[in-house]
C-alpha cells in the first residue's frame, strides 16, 4: 500500500500544474462557438421541420418521421457535450492552469476525460441507431411498420446514454486510468491502460463498420426499388397518384441516405487519428503530437454534425440527388423507352 501511494504521488508530481507559455485559447474558443452556434441552428431547423410535419400530418394521420426524431436526439447530444466539455478548457486557459490543478484530487481531469469518452461513444451509437432505422425501413418494411414506432425512437436516447454510461464508467474503478495530455487542457484514457484504450478505439471502429454496412444495404435496396419502378412504367397503369407517391418516397429515402452517409464519413475521418493514437506507443505518440491531434479531431465531430444538417437543406439535397442520379436517370430513361417500345410492338403483334 505504501508503494502504491508513493507511485501515485510521484505520477501526480510529474504532471504540470501550469500551462506552457505561449498557449492561446483561440482554437478552443472557435470550436466552442462553432459547436454551440451550429447545434442551435440545427435545432431551430428541426423544430421548424417538426411543426411542418405535424401540420401536414393532421389531415393525413401520419406521424413525424422517426429518422428526424433520431437526428434531433443526435443534435441534442452534440449540444450537451459541447456545453459540458468546452467551458472546462476555456477555464483552464483563463486561469493559466492545467486540468489537474483546477480541482482537488484530479476531479476536473476525471470529469473531462469521462465526458469525452461518454459523448464520443453516445454520438457513434446514435449514428448506428439512425443507420439501423434506415436499414429496417428499406430492407424490412413489413417488420418496420409492425414493430418500429416513434415511441421506440424516443426510447433510443436514454438507452444509448445508459449503455455509454456503463461502458465509460469502467475507468472510474481505477483512479489512474485517466491521464493529462499536453498542453494540459486535455485529459483522456491513459496510455498505460492499453487494454481499455484499445478496446474503446476498437468499439468505435466496429460501430463505424456496422454503420457503413447498413448504408451499403440501403443503397442496394434503393437500387432494387428504382429498378422495380422502372419496370412498372412499362406494365399496366397503376395511377398517377401511386407513381407520384413512389417517387416522393424514393427521393426522401435518398435524401436520408445522403445525410447519414456524410455524417458517417465525417465521424470515420475524425476518429481515425484517435484509432492510430490508441495503437501507438506512448513515447512515439507524444513525440509526433498524435495525442493532441487525436483528441481535437474526436471533439470536432460534434461541431461538424449540426453544420452538415444545417447546410444540407432540402434544396441542396435535391441538387446533390440530381447530380448523383443524372447519368443513371438518362440511361434508365433510354432503356425504359426501348423496353417499352419493344413490349408495345410485341403486344401489337400478339393482338394481330
N, C-alpha and C positions, 0 to 999 in steps of 0.2 A: 504494500500500500504506500509506503514511503517513497519507493522508487517511482511509482506511477505519478504521485503528486509532484515529485521533483521534475519528472519529464514534462508534465503538463505546464508547470511553471516556466520551464526553460523554453517550451514552444511558445507560450504567451509572451515571454520576454523578447523572443526573436522577431515577433510581428511588430511592424512600425505603428506608432501612435499618431504620427503627424504626416500629412500629405507631402509629397516631394514638391520642391519649389518649381514654379512654372506651370503647375496643373491648372487648367481652365475648365470651368463648368459649361462652356459654350455648347459642346456636343450634347451633354446631358440635358441642358435646357431646351435645345431644339428638339430633341427626341421626346421630351415630356410635352412640350407644346403641340408638336405634330400629332402625338398619340391622343391627347385629350380632344383636340380640335377635330381630328378625323373621326373618332368614335362618336362625338356629339353630332357631327353632320350625318354620319351613317344612321344613328338612332332617329334623327329628325326625318330622314328619308323613309326609314322603316315605319315610323308612326304614320306618316302620310300614306304609305302603301297599305298599312293595316286599315286605315279609315276608308280608303278607296275600295279595298276588297270587301270590307264589312258592308259598305253602302251598296255595292253591286250584288252581294250575296243575300240581301234581304228579299229580293224578288225571286231569286233562283233557288234559295235554300242551300247554297254551297258554303262551306266553312272556309276560313282563311287558310292559305297554303301552309302545310306542315313544314315545307322547306324554309319558308320565311320565318316561321317560329324558331327553327334551329339557327338561322342566320342572326336573328335578334338575340338569342342566348349567347352566340359567339361574340357579338359586338359588346354585350354587357360584360362578358368575361374579360375581354381585352381592355375595356374601360376600367374595370375594377382592378385589374393587375397593374395598369399604368398608374392609377391614382394611389395604389398602396406601395409601389416599389420606387418609382422615380423621386418622390419627395425625400426619401431617405438619402439618396445620392446627392441631391441638392443641399440637404442639411449638412452632409459631410463636407462639401465644398465651402459652405457658408462658414463653418466653424474651423475649417482647415485641419480637420482631424479625421482619422480613418474610422471605419465602422466598428472596429474593436474598441476604440477609445470613446465612442459615442455613448455607450451604455455599460453598466456593470455586468461582469460575468459573460461578456460576449453576446449579450441578448440581442443587440441590434444586428450583429453579424448573423446570428442564427435566424432571426426573423427575415432578413433579406434573402438568405440562401433558401430557406423554406418557401418563401413566396415565389422566388424564381422557378424552383422545381415544380411547385404546385401549378402555377398558371401556365407554364410551358406544356406540362402534361395535359392539363384540362383543355387547352386550346387544340392540341392534337386529337384528343378524344372527341371534341366537338366536330372537328373536320371528318373524323371517321364516322360519327353518327350521321352527318349530312350525306356522306358518300353511301352509307348503308341504306339510308332512306331513299336515295335516288335509285339504287340497285334494286330494292324491293318494289318500288313504284313502277319501274320499267320492265324488269325481268320477271317479277311475280305479281302481276296486277291483282289477281284474284285474292291472294293472301294479303296483299296490301290493303285492299278495300275492306276485307273482313276483320283484320286484326290490328292494323295500324291506324290510330286516331290522333287527333290533335291533343287529346289529354295525355296520351303516351309521349308526345313530343314535349309537353310541359314537364313531364317527369324525367326527361333526359338530363336536364341541368343538375338537379340535386343528386341524381345517381352518379353522374360524372364527378361531381365535387366530392362525394363520399369515397369513390374509388381512388381519386387523386390524393385525397387526404390520408387514406390508409397507406398508400404506397409511399408517399413523400414523408410520412412520419417515421419511417424506419430509421433514418439517420438520427432522429432525436433520441433514440435509445442509447446512442454513443455520442457524447458531447463533442468529441473532437473530430467528427466526420466532416464538419463544415470548416472550410479554410478561407482565409482572406487572400485575395489576389491583388496584384499591382494594378493601379497605384494606391490601393487601399480603400477604394469606393465600391468594391465588389466582393461578395462572399458567395461561395458555391460549395459543392461537394468536394472534399479534399482529394488530392491526387493519391494520397497514401491509402485511401479506401478504394482501391482499384476495382474491387468486385462490384460494389454498388454503383460506382460511377459508370462502369461499362454496362451494367445491367440497365441503368436508366437510358443511356445512349442507344442500346440495342432495342429497348422497348419503343423508343421514338422512331427508329428506323423500321421496325416491324409494322408500326401503325401507318407509316408513310407507304410502305409496300402494299398494305391492305387497302388503303385509300386508292392507290393507283390501280390495283386490281379491280376494285368496284367501278372506277371510272372507265376502265377498258371494257368491262362487261356492259356498261351503259352505252358506250359508243357502238359496240356490236349490235345491241338490241335496237338502237336508233337506226342503224343501217338496215336492219331487217324490217323495221316499221316503214322506212322510206321505200323499200322495195315492194312491200305489200301495198302501200298506197299507189305506187306506180302501176302495179298490175291491176288494181281496182279501177283505174281510169279507163282501161280497155274493156272491163267487164260491164255487166248491167248497171244502169244508173242507180245510185243509192241516195240521190237527192243532194242538192247544193248545200243544205244546212249540215248534213252529215260530213261531207268532204271539207267544209269550212271548219268544222269542229276538229277534224283530224289535223288540218294544217295548223290551227291555233295550238293544239296540244303538242304537236311536233316542234313548233317554234319555242314554246315555253320550256320544254324539256331540254332543247339545245341551249337556250339561254342559261338555264340552271347548270348545265354541264360545263359551259364556258366559265362561268363564275367560280364553280367549285374547282375546276382544273387549275385556274390561275392561282387560287388560294393555296392549293396543294403544292404546286410548283414553288410558290413563294416560301412556304414552310420548309420544303425539302432543301432549298438553297440556303435558308437561314440556319437550319440545323446541321448542315454538312460540316462547317468548321467545328461545331461542338463535338460531333462524332469523331473527327480527326483528333481533336484535343483529348477526348476520353481515352483513346488508344495510343496516345503518345507518351513518351517518358516525361517525368516531371521536369527534369533539367532542360531537355530539349524544347519542351513546350514554352517554358518561361524565357528561354533564350530567343526563340522565334516569336515571342509575344503572342502565341496562339491563345493563351488563356483570356486576355482582354478582348481579342478579336472574336473569339468564340462566344463569349458572354454578351458582347454587343450585338452580334448577329442574332443570337437567340432572343434577345429582347426587342429587336427591330420588327420581328414578325407581327407582334401585337399592334404595331404602328401602321404597318402596310395593309393589313387585312381590311380595316374600315375604309381606307382610301381606295382600295380596289373596288369595294362595293359602291362607294360614292361616285367613282369615276365611271364605272361600268353601268351607266344608266340604260334603260330600255332602248333609246335611240342608238347608243354606242354598241350595245349588244346586237341590235338589228344590223348595223353596219358590219360588225365582225362576222355575223352569221352569213350575210350576203357575200362577203369576201371569201369566207371559207367554203361556202357551198356554191359559188358561182360556176366553177368549172364542172362540178358534179351535176348541177342542175341543167347546164347546157347539154351535156352528154345524155343525161336522163331524158330530157325533152326530145332529143333526136331519136333515141332508142324507143321512146314511148310512141312517137309518131309513126315510126317504121313498123313497130309491132302491131299497133292499132290498125294501120292501113292493111297489113298482111292479114290480120284476123277478119277485117271487114270484107276484103276480097274473097277470102275463103268462105265466109258465110254467104256471100252473094252467089258463089258457085254452087254451094250446097242447096240454096233456095231454088236456083235454076234447075 
